[in-house]
Amino acid sequence: RPQRLAQIAERYNLSVNDVLDNVAYARAHNTEHQNSLLTAAAGMMADSRFALVVVDSATSLYRSEFNGRGELATRQIQLGRFLRALGKLAEEFGVAVVVTNQVVAANLDGGAMFAGPSVKPIGGNIMAHATTTRLWLKKGRGENRVVKIVASPALPEREATFGIGPEGVTDAKD
């Protein structure tokens, strides 16, 4: 959101217009549109230098378009294609990619009521194998958040607490 970027730019005494001029934003309305936006992003990167691509909820459109177990295989295939294209974009243009994901309640059958985590990420192995470092974010006290490194080839599993305020990411507050 431009308002948030403006607040963060002001925190660092940056020109709001310059910051906003360095951001390209698009909202996908369906999976076909999401794939076409990825192609458009590649075209933009061929012309200009970008450092970061953020996909806010890679799985949400796939979940809404492919319903039930009958369409699960098709959904996973399509999601896998999108994630491979995203990885190719990262490799070809040297950009970092951040993908958010949804979670679902685990152990819905009630058989393992006290075993394992209470939620699990959507996308299964397709998402797990398409990512390098996986982080788990959760709400802490007040404006604080907790981030946990769940899987990484280079970083040990650990947690950190931080704050989120109008000025962006801050130190955690007691």
MODELLER restraints for C-alpha pairs under 7 A, 6 or more apart:
rsr = mdl.restraints
at = mdl.atoms
rsr.add(forms.Gaussian(group=physical.xy_distance, feature=features.Distance(at['CA:2:A'], at['CA:20:A']), mean=7.00, stdev=0.5))
rsr.add(forms.Gaussian(group=physical.xy_distance, feature=features.Distance(at['CA:6:A'], at['CA:16:A']), mean=5.31, stdev=0.5))
rsr.add(forms.Gaussian(group=physical.xy_distance, feature=features.Distance(at['CA:7:A'], at['CA:166:A']), mean=6.39, stdev=0.5))
rsr.add(forms.Gaussian(group=physical.xy_distance, feature=features.Distance(at['CA:7:A'], at['CA:167:A']), mean=5.41, stdev=0.5))
rsr.add(forms.Gaussian(group=physical.xy_distance, feature=features.Distance(at['CA:8:A'], at['CA:167:A']), mean=4.76, stdev=0.5))
rsr.add(forms.Gaussian(group=physical.xy_distance, feature=features.Distance(at['CA:8:A'], at['CA:168:A']), mean=5.50, stdev=0.5))
rsr.add(forms.Gaussian(group=physical.xy_distance, feature=features.Distance(at['CA:9:A'], at['CA:15:A']), mean=6.61, stdev=0.5))
rsr.add(forms.Gaussian(group=physical.xy_distance, feature=features.Distance(at['CA:9:A'], at['CA:16:A']), mean=5.71, stdev=0.5))
rsr.add(forms.Gaussian(group=physical.xy_distance, feature=features.Distance(at['CA:9:A'], at['CA:19:A']), mean=6.80, stdev=0.5))
rsr.add(forms.Gaussian(group=physical.xy_distance, feature=features.Distance(at['CA:10:A'], at['CA:16:A']), mean=6.92, stdev=0.5))
rsr.add(forms.Gaussian(group=physical.xy_distance, feature=features.Distance(at['CA:11:A'], at['CA:167:A']), mean=5.80, stdev=0.5))
rsr.add(forms.Gaussian(group=physical.xy_distance, feature=features.Distance(at['CA:28:A'], at['CA:34:A']), mean=4.90, stdev=0.5))
rsr.add(forms.Gaussian(group=physical.xy_distance, feature=features.Distance(at['CA:30:A'], at['CA:61:A']), mean=5.75, stdev=0.5))
rsr.add(forms.Gaussian(group=physical.xy_distance, feature=features.Distance(at['CA:31:A'], at['CA:61:A']), mean=5.80, stdev=0.5))
rsr.add(forms.Gaussian(group=physical.xy_distance, feature=features.Distance(at['CA:31:A'], at['CA:62:A']), mean=6.35, stdev=0.5))
rsr.add(forms.Gaussian(group=physical.xy_distance, feature=features.Distance(at['CA:35:A'], at['CA:82:A']), mean=6.61, stdev=0.5))
rsr.add(forms.Gaussian(group=physical.xy_distance, feature=features.Distance(at['CA:42:A'], at['CA:89:A']), mean=6.57, stdev=0.5))
rsr.add(forms.Gaussian(group=physical.xy_distance, feature=features.Distance(at['CA:45:A'], at['CA:93:A']), mean=6.85, stdev=0.5))
rsr.add(forms.Gaussian(group=physical.xy_distance, feature=features.Distance(at['CA:50:A'], at['CA:95:A']), mean=6.61, stdev=0.5))
rsr.add(forms.Gaussian(group=physical.xy_distance, feature=features.Distance(at['CA:51:A'], at['CA:95:A']), mean=4.71, stdev=0.5))
rsr.add(forms.Gaussian(group=physical.xy_distance, feature=features.Distance(at['CA:51:A'], at['CA:96:A']), mean=6.19, stdev=0.5))
rsr.add(forms.Gaussian(group=physical.xy_distance, feature=features.Distance(at['CA:52:A'], at['CA:95:A']), mean=5.24, stdev=0.5))
rsr.add(forms.Gaussian(group=physical.xy_distance, feature=features.Distance(at['CA:52:A'], at['CA:96:A']), mean=4.81, stdev=0.5))
rsr.add(forms.Gaussian(group=physical.xy_distance, feature=features.Distance(at['CA:52:A'], at['CA:97:A']), mean=5.82, stdev=0.5))
rsr.add(forms.Gaussian(group=physical.xy_distance, feature=features.Distance(at['CA:53:A'], at['CA:95:A']), mean=6.83, stdev=0.5))
rsr.add(forms.Gaussian(group=physical.xy_distance, feature=features.Distance(at['CA:53:A'], at['CA:96:A']), mean=6.27, stdev=0.5))
rsr.add(forms.Gaussian(group=physical.xy_distance, feature=features.Distance(at['CA:53:A'], at['CA:97:A']), mean=4.80, stdev=0.5))
rsr.add(forms.Gaussian(group=physical.xy_distance, feature=features.Distance(at['CA:53:A'], at['CA:98:A']), mean=6.30, stdev=0.5))
rsr.add(forms.Gaussian(group=physical.xy_distance, feature=features.Distance(at['CA:54:A'], at['CA:97:A']), mean=5.87, stdev=0.5))
rsr.add(forms.Gaussian(group=physical.xy_distance, feature=features.Distance(at['CA:54:A'], at['CA:98:A']), mean=4.81, stdev=0.5))
rsr.add(forms.Gaussian(group=physical.xy_distance, feature=features.Distance(at['CA:54:A'], at['CA:99:A']), mean=5.86, stdev=0.5))
rsr.add(forms.Gaussian(group=physical.xy_distance, feature=features.Distance(at['CA:55:A'], at['CA:98:A']), mean=6.32, stdev=0.5))
rsr.add(forms.Gaussian(group=physical.xy_distance, feature=features.Distance(at['CA:55:A'], at['CA:99:A']), mean=4.78, stdev=0.5))
rsr.add(forms.Gaussian(group=physical.xy_distance, feature=features.Distance(at['CA:55:A'], at['CA:100:A']), mean=6.38, stdev=0.5))
rsr.add(forms.Gaussian(group=physical.xy_distance, feature=features.Distance(at['CA:56:A'], at['CA:99:A']), mean=5.96, stdev=0.5))
rsr.add(forms.Gaussian(group=physical.xy_distance, feature=features.Distance(at['CA:56:A'], at['CA:100:A']), mean=4.99, stdev=0.5))
rsr.add(forms.Gaussian(group=physical.xy_distance, feature=features.Distance(at['CA:57:A'], at['CA:99:A']), mean=6.51, stdev=0.5))
rsr.add(forms.Gaussian(group=physical.xy_distance, feature=features.Distance(at['CA:57:A'], at['CA:100:A']), mean=4.61, stdev=0.5))
rsr.add(forms.Gaussian(group=physical.xy_distance, feature=features.Distance(at['CA:57:A'], at['CA:101:A']), mean=4.56, stdev=0.5))
rsr.add(forms.Gaussian(group=physical.xy_distance, feature=features.Distance(at['CA:57:A'], at['CA:102:A']), mean=6.45, stdev=0.5))
rsr.add(forms.Gaussian(group=physical.xy_distance, feature=features.Distance(at['CA:58:A'], at['CA:99:A']), mean=6.36, stdev=0.5))
rsr.add(forms.Gaussian(group=physical.xy_distance, feature=features.Distance(at['CA:58:A'], at['CA:100:A']), mean=6.41, stdev=0.5))
rsr.add(forms.Gaussian(group=physical.xy_distance, feature=features.Distance(at['CA:58:A'], at['CA:101:A']), mean=5.98, stdev=0.5))
rsr.add(forms.Gaussian(group=physical.xy_distance, feature=features.Distance(at['CA:59:A'], at['CA:101:A']), mean=6.23, stdev=0.5))
rsr.add(forms.Gaussian(group=physical.xy_distance, feature=features.Distance(at['CA:59:A'], at['CA:102:A']), mean=6.92, stdev=0.5))
rsr.add(forms.Gaussian(group=physical.xy_distance, feature=features.Distance(at['CA:59:A'], at['CA:122:A']), mean=6.96, stdev=0.5))
rsr.add(forms.Gaussian(group=physical.xy_distance, feature=features.Distance(at['CA:59:A'], at['CA:123:A']), mean=6.73, stdev=0.5))
rsr.add(forms.Gaussian(group=physical.xy_distance, feature=features.Distance(at['CA:62:A'], at['CA:75:A']), mean=6.13, stdev=0.5))
rsr.add(forms.Gaussian(group=physical.xy_distance, feature=features.Distance(at['CA:62:A'], at['CA:79:A']), mean=6.93, stdev=0.5))
rsr.add(forms.Gaussian(group=physical.xy_distance, feature=features.Distance(at['CA:66:A'], at['CA:72:A']), mean=6.84, stdev=0.5))
rsr.add(forms.Gaussian(group=physical.xy_distance, feature=features.Distance(at['CA:66:A'], at['CA:75:A']), mean=5.69, stdev=0.5))
rsr.add(forms.Gaussian(group=physical.xy_distance, feature=features.Distance(at['CA:76:A'], at['CA:126:A']), mean=6.83, stdev=0.5))
rsr.add(forms.Gaussian(group=physical.xy_distance, feature=features.Distance(at['CA:80:A'], at['CA:126:A']), mean=5.90, stdev=0.5))
rsr.add(forms.Gaussian(group=physical.xy_distance, feature=features.Distance(at['CA:83:A'], at['CA:130:A']), mean=6.33, stdev=0.5))
rsr.add(forms.Gaussian(group=physical.xy_distance, feature=features.Distance(at['CA:90:A'], at['CA:96:A']), mean=6.17, stdev=0.5))
rsr.add(forms.Gaussian(group=physical.xy_distance, feature=features.Distance(at['CA:90:A'], at['CA:97:A']), mean=6.55, stdev=0.5))
rsr.add(forms.Gaussian(group=physical.xy_distance, feature=features.Distance(at['CA:101:A'], at['CA:121:A']), mean=6.89, stdev=0.5))
rsr.add(forms.Gaussian(group=physical.xy_distance, feature=features.Distance(at['CA:101:A'], at['CA:122:A']), mean=6.81, stdev=0.5))
rsr.add(forms.Gaussian(group=physical.xy_distance, feature=features.Distance(at['CA:102:A'], at['CA:121:A']), mean=5.97, stdev=0.5))
rsr.add(forms.Gaussian(group=physical.xy_distance, feature=features.Distance(at['CA:102:A'], at['CA:122:A']), mean=5.64, stdev=0.5))
rsr.add(forms.Gaussian(group=physical.xy_distance, feature=features.Distance(at['CA:103:A'], at['CA:119:A']), mean=6.08, stdev=0.5))
rsr.add(forms.Gaussian(group=physical.xy_distance, feature=features.Distance(at['CA:103:A'], at['CA:120:A']), mean=5.28, stdev=0.5))
rsr.add(forms.Gaussian(group=physical.xy_distance, feature=features.Distance(at['CA:103:A'], at['CA:121:A']), mean=4.21, stdev=0.5))
rsr.add(forms.Gaussian(group=physical.xy_distance, feature=features.Distance(at['CA:103:A'], at['CA:122:A']), mean=5.29, stdev=0.5))
rsr.add(forms.Gaussian(group=physical.xy_distance, feature=features.Distance(at['CA:104:A'], at['CA:119:A']), mean=5.38, stdev=0.5))
rsr.add(forms.Gaussian(group=physical.xy_distance, feature=features.Distance(at['CA:104:A'], at['CA:120:A']), mean=5.53, stdev=0.5))
rsr.add(forms.Gaussian(group=physical.xy_distance, feature=features.Distance(at['CA:104:A'], at['CA:121:A']), mean=6.32, stdev=0.5))
rsr.add(forms.Gaussian(group=physical.xy_distance, feature=features.Distance(at['CA:104:A'], at['CA:122:A']), mean=6.48, stdev=0.5))
rsr.add(forms.Gaussian(group=physical.xy_distance, feature=features.Distance(at['CA:105:A'], at['CA:118:A']), mean=5.90, stdev=0.5))
rsr.add(forms.Gaussian(group=physical.xy_distance, feature=features.Distance(at['CA:105:A'], at['CA:119:A']), mean=4.34, stdev=0.5))
rsr.add(forms.Gaussian(group=physical.xy_distance, feature=features.Distance(at['CA:105:A'], at['CA:120:A']), mean=6.39, stdev=0.5))
rsr.add(forms.Gaussian(group=physical.xy_distance, feature=features.Distance(at['CA:106:A'], at['CA:117:A']), mean=6.85, stdev=0.5))
rsr.add(forms.Gaussian(group=physical.xy_distance, feature=features.Distance(at['CA:106:A'], at['CA:118:A']), mean=5.16, stdev=0.5))
rsr.add(forms.Gaussian(group=physical.xy_distance, feature=features.Distance(at['CA:106:A'], at['CA:119:A']), mean=4.68, stdev=0.5))
rsr.add(forms.Gaussian(group=physical.xy_distance, feature=features.Distance(at['CA:106:A'], at['CA:120:A']), mean=5.71, stdev=0.5))
rsr.add(forms.Gaussian(group=physical.xy_distance, feature=features.Distance(at['CA:107:A'], at['CA:113:A']), mean=6.56, stdev=0.5))
rsr.add(forms.Gaussian(group=physical.xy_distance, feature=features.Distance(at['CA:132:A'], at['CA:152:A']), mean=6.11, stdev=0.5))
rsr.add(forms.Gaussian(group=physical.xy_distance, feature=features.Distance(at['CA:133:A'], at['CA:151:A']), mean=5.52, stdev=0.5))
rsr.add(forms.Gaussian(group=physical.xy_distance, feature=features.Distance(at['CA:133:A'], at['CA:152:A']), mean=4.36, stdev=0.5))
rsr.add(forms.Gaussian(group=physical.xy_distance, feature=features.Distance(at['CA:134:A'], at['CA:149:A']), mean=6.19, stdev=0.5))
rsr.add(forms.Gaussian(group=physical.xy_distance, feature=features.Distance(at['CA:134:A'], at['CA:150:A']), mean=5.44, stdev=0.5))
rsr.add(forms.Gaussian(group=physical.xy_distance, feature=features.Distance(at['CA:134:A'], at['CA:151:A']), mean=5.12, stdev=0.5))
rsr.add(forms.Gaussian(group=physical.xy_distance, feature=features.Distance(at['CA:134:A'], at['CA:152:A']), mean=6.50, stdev=0.5))
rsr.add(forms.Gaussian(group=physical.xy_distance, feature=features.Distance(at['CA:135:A'], at['CA:147:A']), mean=6.42, stdev=0.5))
rsr.add(forms.Gaussian(group=physical.xy_distance, feature=features.Distance(at['CA:135:A'], at['CA:148:A']), mean=5.51, stdev=0.5))
rsr.add(forms.Gaussian(group=physical.xy_distance, feature=features.Distance(at['CA:135:A'], at['CA:149:A']), mean=4.70, stdev=0.5))
rsr.add(forms.Gaussian(group=physical.xy_distance, feature=features.Distance(at['CA:135:A'], at['CA:150:A']), mean=5.47, stdev=0.5))
rsr.add(forms.Gaussian(group=physical.xy_distance, feature=features.Distance(at['CA:136:A'], at['CA:147:A']), mean=5.53, stdev=0.5))
rsr.add(forms.Gaussian(group=physical.xy_distance, feature=features.Distance(at['CA:136:A'], at['CA:148:A']), mean=5.08, stdev=0.5))
rsr.add(forms.Gaussian(group=physical.xy_distance, feature=features.Distance(at['CA:136:A'], at['CA:149:A']), mean=6.54, stdev=0.5))
rsr.add(forms.Gaussian(group=physical.xy_distance, feature=features.Distance(at['CA:136:A'], at['CA:150:A']), mean=6.49, stdev=0.5))
rsr.add(forms.Gaussian(group=physical.xy_distance, feature=features.Distance(at['CA:137:A'], at['CA:145:A']), mean=6.89, stdev=0.5))
rsr.add(forms.Gaussian(group=physical.xy_distance, feature=features.Distance(at['CA:137:A'], at['CA:146:A']), mean=5.69, stdev=0.5))
rsr.add(forms.Gaussian(group=physical.xy_distance, feature=features.Distance(at['CA:137:A'], at['CA:147:A']), mean=4.54, stdev=0.5))
rsr.add(forms.Gaussian(group=physical.xy_distance, feature=features.Distance(at['CA:137:A'], at['CA:148:A']), mean=6.56, stdev=0.5))
rsr.add(forms.Gaussian(group=physical.xy_distance, feature=features.Distance(at['CA:138:A'], at['CA:145:A']), mean=5.75, stdev=0.5))
rsr.add(forms.Gaussian(group=physical.xy_distance, feature=features.Distance(at['CA:138:A'], at['CA:146:A']), mean=5.33, stdev=0.5))
rsr.add(forms.Gaussian(group=physical.xy_distance, feature=features.Distance(at['CA:138:A'], at['CA:147:A']), mean=6.60, stdev=0.5))
rsr.add(forms.Gaussian(group=physical.xy_distance, feature=features.Distance(at['CA:139:A'], at['CA:145:A']), mean=4.61, stdev=0.5))
rsr.add(forms.Gaussian(group=physical.xy_distance, feature=features.Distance(at['CA:139:A'], at['CA:146:A']), mean=6.28, stdev=0.5))
rsr.add(forms.Gaussian(group=physical.xy_distance, feature=features.Distance(at['CA:140:A'], at['CA:146:A']), mean=5.96, stdev=0.5))
rsr.add(forms.Gaussian(group=physical.xy_distance, feature=features.Distance(at['CA:143:A'], at['CA:163:A']), mean=5.52, stdev=0.5))
rsr.add(forms.Gaussian(group=physical.xy_distance, feature=features.Distance(at['CA:143:A'], at['CA:164:A']), mean=5.72, stdev=0.5))
rsr.add(forms.Gaussian(group=physical.xy_distance, feature=features.Distance(at['CA:143:A'], at['CA:165:A']), mean=6.93, stdev=0.5))
rsr.add(forms.Gaussian(group=physical.xy_distance, feature=features.Distance(at['CA:144:A'], at['CA:161:A']), mean=6.66, stdev=0.5))
rsr.add(forms.Gaussian(group=physical.xy_distance, feature=features.Distance(at['CA:144:A'], at['CA:162:A']), mean=5.50, stdev=0.5))
rsr.add(forms.Gaussian(group=physical.xy_distance, feature=features.Distance(at['CA:144:A'], at['CA:163:A']), mean=4.22, stdev=0.5))
rsr.add(forms.Gaussian(group=physical.xy_distance, feature=features.Distance(at['CA:144:A'], at['CA:164:A']), mean=6.39, stdev=0.5))
rsr.add(forms.Gaussian(group=physical.xy_distance, feature=features.Distance(at['CA:144:A'], at['CA:172:A']), mean=5.71, stdev=0.5))
rsr.add(forms.Gaussian(group=physical.xy_distance, feature=features.Distance(at['CA:144:A'], at['CA:173:A']), mean=6.71, stdev=0.5))
rsr.add(forms.Gaussian(group=physical.xy_distance, feature=features.Distance(at['CA:145:A'], at['CA:161:A']), mean=5.67, stdev=0.5))
rsr.add(forms.Gaussian(group=physical.xy_distance, feature=features.Distance(at['CA:145:A'], at['CA:162:A']), mean=5.46, stdev=0.5))
rsr.add(forms.Gaussian(group=physical.xy_distance, feature=features.Distance(at['CA:145:A'], at['CA:163:A']), mean=5.91, stdev=0.5))
rsr.add(forms.Gaussian(group=physical.xy_distance, feature=features.Distance(at['CA:146:A'], at['CA:159:A']), mean=6.75, stdev=0.5))
rsr.add(forms.Gaussian(group=physical.xy_distance, feature=features.Distance(at['CA:146:A'], at['CA:160:A']), mean=5.73, stdev=0.5))
rsr.add(forms.Gaussian(group=physical.xy_distance, feature=features.Distance(at['CA:146:A'], at['CA:161:A']), mean=4.47, stdev=0.5))
rsr.add(forms.Gaussian(group=physical.xy_distance, feature=features.Distance(at['CA:146:A'], at['CA:162:A']), mean=6.47, stdev=0.5))
rsr.add(forms.Gaussian(group=physical.xy_distance, feature=features.Distance(at['CA:147:A'], at['CA:159:A']), mean=5.56, stdev=0.5))
rsr.add(forms.Gaussian(group=physical.xy_distance, feature=features.Distance(at['CA:147:A'], at['CA:160:A']), mean=5.47, stdev=0.5))
rsr.add(forms.Gaussian(group=physical.xy_distance, feature=features.Distance(at['CA:147:A'], at['CA:161:A']), mean=6.40, stdev=0.5))
rsr.add(forms.Gaussian(group=physical.xy_distance, feature=features.Distance(at['CA:148:A'], at['CA:158:A']), mean=5.64, stdev=0.5))
rsr.add(forms.Gaussian(group=physical.xy_distance, feature=features.Distance(at['CA:148:A'], at['CA:159:A']), mean=4.24, stdev=0.5))
rsr.add(forms.Gaussian(group=physical.xy_distance, feature=features.Distance(at['CA:148:A'], at['CA:160:A']), mean=6.58, stdev=0.5))
rsr.add(forms.Gaussian(group=physical.xy_distance, feature=features.Distance(at['CA:149:A'], at['CA:157:A']), mean=5.00, stdev=0.5))
rsr.add(forms.Gaussian(group=physical.xy_distance, feature=features.Distance(at['CA:149:A'], at['CA:158:A']), mean=5.55, stdev=0.5))
rsr.add(forms.Gaussian(group=physical.xy_distance, feature=features.Distance(at['CA:149:A'], at['CA:159:A']), mean=6.45, stdev=0.5))
rsr.add(forms.Gaussian(group=physical.xy_distance, feature=features.Distance(at['CA:150:A'], at['CA:157:A']), mean=5.89, stdev=0.5))
rsr.add(forms.Gaussian(group=physical.xy_distance, feature=features.Distance(at['CA:151:A'], at['CA:157:A']), mean=6.88, stdev=0.5))
rsr.add(forms.Gaussian(group=physical.xy_distance, feature=features.Distance(at['CA:161:A'], at['CA:172:A']), mean=5.86, stdev=0.5))
rsr.add(forms.Gaussian(group=physical.xy_distance, feature=features.Distance(at['CA:162:A'], at['CA:170:A']), mean=6.08, stdev=0.5))
rsr.add(forms.Gaussian(group=physical.xy_distance, feature=features.Distance(at['CA:162:A'], at['CA:171:A']), mean=5.06, stdev=0.5))
rsr.add(forms.Gaussian(group=physical.xy_distance, feature=features.Distance(at['CA:162:A'], at['CA:172:A']), mean=4.12, stdev=0.5))
rsr.add(forms.Gaussian(group=physical.xy_distance, feature=features.Distance(at['CA:163:A'], at['CA:169:A']), mean=5.75, stdev=0.5))
rsr.add(forms.Gaussian(group=physical.xy_distance, feature=features.Distance(at['CA:163:A'], at['CA:170:A']), mean=4.79, stdev=0.5))
rsr.add(forms.Gaussian(group=physical.xy_distance, feature=features.Distance(at['CA:163:A'], at['CA:171:A']), mean=5.40, stdev=0.5))
rsr.add(forms.Gaussian(group=physical.xy_distance, feature=features.Distance(at['CA:163:A'], at['CA:172:A']), mean=4.48, stdev=0.5))
rsr.add(forms.Gaussian(group=physical.xy_distance, feature=features.Distance(at['CA:163:A'], at['CA:173:A']), mean=6.58, stdev=0.5))
rsr.add(forms.Gaussian(group=physical.xy_distance, feature=features.Distance(at['CA:164:A'], at['CA:170:A']), mean=5.82, stdev=0.5))
